[in-house]
Amino acid sequence: MQLLYLFLVATLLPFSGGLTTSVDPARPANTVTVPPLNIAIVDGHAREQIDWRQRRALNWNDFKGKPVESAPNAALTSTSILINYKYGSNGFSYSLQCVFYPGTSWTKVSSSRILAHEQGHFDITQLFTRKMHQALAAYQPRDGKVEEDVMKIYKEVAAQQAAYQKQYDAETNFSRLYDEQEKWEEKIAAALTETAGLAKYP
């Protein structure tokens, strides 16, 4: 099972067009609030995280959260696509991270099959980080519309990712359907290979 977070940080620099933005005063400066999309929003507090590009392979020691005993699923994987963007006199730039949160990921079991399923969730987040990179790389900034445009791109990709993660769980029945789980592992691996050219996102 997958728990998704949204976290968007914008640094809006002065430029000739007079860009304006609205920042939630309850949050740290330069943090733009992304409206809920049936997905939890990161609260801005520091938390342990594993970057997919630094260490892709998960193990059960990474699942440090307290299991929800009443939950029907055997494990839960918590991931985010983190985006930081800047727009000013030097133009538009951004950086992305695909991260796993050990503190809010948990398991009730130690099955290698279920670990492979949870790894699939992390890998899917990486696929959509690459898709985010593709969309942002093609984006042409519009004076006064950058925050609106970037948030629209972000929410569209996040919604697509949430739907894909849900489909993965449904079609594999949370890894219980062995043949379907194997098909999905092959499908995800193939997609990672096909999108390898997008893996060098900033």
C-alpha positions as CSV (number, residue, x, y, z in Angstrom):
1,M,0.0,0.0,0.0
2,Q,1.2,3.5,-0.7
3,L,1.0,6.8,1.2
4,L,1.8,9.8,-1.0
5,Y,2.9,13.3,0.1
6,L,3.1,16.5,-1.8
7,F,5.8,19.1,-1.0
8,L,6.4,22.1,-3.1
9,V,9.0,24.8,-2.3
10,A,9.3,28.0,-4.5
11,T,11.9,30.6,-4.4
12,L,10.5,33.6,-6.3
13,L,13.2,36.1,-7.3
14,P,12.7,39.7,-8.4
15,F,12.4,40.2,-12.2
16,S,11.2,42.9,-14.6
17,G,7.7,41.4,-14.8
18,G,6.9,41.9,-11.2
19,L,6.0,38.3,-10.2
20,T,3.8,38.0,-7.2
21,T,2.9,35.1,-5.0
22,S,0.8,34.2,-2.0
23,V,2.5,32.3,0.8
24,D,0.7,30.7,3.7
25,P,1.8,32.8,6.8
26,A,1.5,29.7,9.0
27,R,4.3,28.0,7.0
28,P,8.0,28.8,6.6
29,A,8.9,31.6,4.2
30,N,9.0,30.5,0.5
31,T,6.9,27.5,1.1
32,V,3.9,27.3,-1.2
33,T,0.9,25.4,0.1
34,V,-0.4,22.8,-2.4
35,P,-4.2,22.2,-1.9
36,P,-5.2,18.7,-0.9
37,L,-5.7,16.2,-3.7
38,N,-6.9,13.3,-1.6
39,I,-3.2,13.0,-0.7
40,A,-1.5,14.0,2.6
41,I,0.6,17.2,2.4
42,V,4.1,17.2,4.0
43,D,4.0,19.4,7.1
44,G,7.4,20.9,6.5
45,H,9.1,19.3,9.5
46,A,12.5,17.6,8.9
47,R,12.2,13.8,8.5
48,E,14.5,11.0,7.6
49,Q,14.4,10.2,3.9
50,I,16.0,8.0,1.3
51,D,16.6,9.4,-2.1
52,W,15.9,6.9,-4.9
53,R,18.9,7.9,-6.9
54,Q,21.3,7.4,-4.0
55,R,19.8,4.1,-2.8
56,R,17.0,2.5,-4.7
57,A,16.8,-0.9,-3.1
58,L,14.7,-1.0,0.1
59,N,15.0,-3.5,2.9
60,W,12.7,-4.1,5.9
61,N,15.0,-2.2,8.2
62,D,14.0,0.9,6.3
63,F,10.4,0.5,7.5
64,K,10.6,2.2,10.9
65,G,7.1,3.4,11.4
66,K,4.6,1.9,13.9
67,P,2.2,-0.5,12.1
68,V,-1.4,0.3,12.1
69,E,-2.7,-2.9,13.5
70,S,-6.3,-2.3,12.3
71,A,-5.2,-1.7,8.7
72,P,-6.0,-4.5,6.3
73,N,-2.7,-4.1,4.5
74,A,0.5,-5.9,5.7
75,A,2.8,-2.9,4.9
76,L,2.8,0.7,3.9
77,T,5.3,2.7,1.8
78,S,5.5,6.5,2.3
79,T,7.1,8.4,-0.6
80,S,7.2,11.9,-2.1
81,I,8.2,13.8,-5.2
82,L,9.9,17.0,-3.8
83,I,10.2,20.0,-6.1
84,N,12.1,23.2,-5.5
85,Y,11.8,25.9,-8.2
86,K,13.1,29.4,-8.8
87,Y,12.1,32.0,-11.3
88,G,13.7,35.4,-11.6
89,S,16.1,37.4,-13.8
90,N,18.1,34.3,-14.5
91,G,15.1,32.5,-15.8
92,F,13.3,29.4,-14.6
93,S,15.1,26.5,-12.8
94,Y,14.0,23.6,-10.6
95,S,15.3,20.6,-8.7
96,L,13.5,17.3,-8.0
97,Q,13.8,14.5,-5.5
98,C,12.1,11.1,-5.3
99,V,12.2,10.1,-1.6
100,F,11.1,7.3,0.7
101,Y,10.2,8.2,4.4
102,P,11.3,5.4,6.8
103,G,9.5,7.0,9.8
104,T,6.1,6.8,8.2
105,S,6.6,3.5,6.4
106,W,5.8,0.3,8.2
107,T,5.3,-3.4,8.0
108,K,3.7,-6.2,10.0
109,V,5.6,-9.0,8.1
110,S,9.1,-9.8,6.7
111,S,8.0,-11.4,3.4
112,S,10.3,-10.9,0.5
113,R,7.3,-10.9,-1.8
114,I,5.6,-8.1,0.1
115,L,9.0,-6.2,0.2
116,A,9.1,-6.5,-3.6
117,H,5.6,-5.1,-3.8
118,E,6.6,-2.1,-1.6
119,Q,9.7,-1.6,-3.7
120,G,7.4,-1.3,-6.7
121,H,5.6,1.7,-5.0
122,F,9.0,3.5,-4.6
123,D,9.9,2.7,-8.2
124,I,6.6,4.1,-9.4
125,T,7.3,7.3,-7.6
126,Q,10.6,7.5,-9.4
127,L,8.8,7.0,-12.8
128,F,6.5,10.0,-12.0
129,T,9.4,12.1,-10.8
130,R,10.9,11.6,-14.3
131,K,7.5,12.5,-15.8
132,M,7.5,15.7,-13.6
133,H,11.0,16.5,-15.0
134,Q,9.8,16.0,-18.5
135,A,6.9,18.4,-18.0
136,L,9.0,21.0,-16.2
137,A,11.8,20.9,-18.8
138,A,9.2,21.7,-21.5
139,Y,7.6,24.5,-19.6
140,Q,7.8,28.0,-20.9
141,P,7.4,30.5,-18.0
142,R,4.7,33.2,-18.2
143,D,5.2,36.4,-16.3
144,G,2.9,36.4,-13.3
145,K,1.8,32.9,-13.9
146,V,4.7,30.7,-12.9
147,E,3.4,29.6,-9.5
148,E,0.0,28.8,-11.0
149,D,1.5,26.9,-13.9
150,V,4.0,24.9,-11.8
151,M,1.4,24.0,-9.3
152,K,-0.9,22.9,-12.1
153,I,1.8,20.7,-13.6
154,Y,2.7,19.3,-10.1
155,K,-0.9,18.4,-9.2
156,E,-1.6,16.8,-12.6
157,V,1.5,14.5,-12.3
158,A,0.7,13.8,-8.7
159,A,-2.9,12.8,-9.5
160,Q,-1.6,10.5,-12.3
161,Q,0.8,8.9,-9.9
162,A,-1.8,8.4,-7.3
163,A,-4.1,6.7,-9.8
164,Y,-1.2,4.5,-11.0
165,Q,-0.3,3.5,-7.5
166,K,-3.9,2.6,-6.8
167,Q,-4.1,0.5,-10.0
168,Y,-0.9,-1.3,-9.0
169,D,-2.4,-2.3,-5.6
170,A,-5.8,-3.2,-7.2
171,E,-4.4,-5.4,-10.0
172,T,-1.9,-7.3,-7.7
173,N,-4.4,-7.3,-4.8
174,F,-1.5,-5.9,-2.6
175,S,0.9,-8.6,-3.9
176,R,-1.5,-11.5,-3.1
177,L,-1.9,-12.3,-6.8
178,Y,1.5,-13.7,-7.6
179,D,1.3,-13.8,-11.4
180,E,0.0,-10.2,-11.5
181,Q,2.7,-9.0,-9.1
182,E,5.3,-10.6,-11.3
183,K,3.8,-8.9,-14.4
184,W,3.8,-5.5,-12.6
185,E,7.4,-5.9,-11.5
186,E,8.4,-6.5,-15.1
187,K,6.2,-3.6,-16.3
188,I,7.8,-1.2,-13.8
189,A,11.3,-2.4,-14.7
190,A,10.7,-1.9,-18.4
191,A,9.3,1.6,-17.7
192,L,12.4,2.5,-15.7
193,T,14.5,1.3,-18.6
194,E,12.5,3.2,-21.2
195,T,12.6,6.5,-19.2
196,A,16.3,6.2,-18.3
197,G,17.0,9.3,-20.4
198,L,14.9,11.3,-17.9
199,A,16.7,10.0,-14.8
200,K,19.3,12.8,-14.7
201,Y,16.8,15.4,-13.6
202,P,18.3,18.4,-11.7
